[in-house]
């Protein structure tokens, strides 16, 4: 899976954006993340917020994944690919 990245929150956060179009079923994604041991802080049809590798992580229906705090673009892409692999 290929991604572009975007720096957010004054450079303290990074978002991985899939190049290919994705549409996630957020209810199913939340359940799959719980099954692999993730603690979900918040979930609705617009986002899932959880902790991932000691970062607040937000997943959006379009497959975008935001990590806070994170400044390393390579890790952003690596972590996003790992998460999306679990829920697609």
Residue, then its C-alpha position, 0 to 999 in steps of 0.5 A: x500500500x502506498x501513502x502520502x503524508x501530511x504534517x499537522x498540529x504545528x509539526x507534532x503530528x503526521x497523517x498517512x493518506x492512502x494513495x488508492x481510494x479506501x472506504x472503511x466500515x468503522x464499526x467493523x474496523x473498531x471490532x477488529x482492532x479490539x480483537x487484536x488488543x487495541x484499546x479504543x478511546x472513541x469510535x463513531x462513523x467519522x473516526x476511531x481514536x486509539x492508542x498505538x505505540x504510545x501515540x494517540x492515533x485517529x483513523x478516518x473512513x477514507x483510510x487516513x491515519x493520524x499519529x500524535x506525537x510523531x515526526x518521522x515520516x517513515x514510521x508514520x507510513x509503517x504504522x499506518x500500513x500495520x493498522x490498515x492491514x488489520x482492518x481491511 
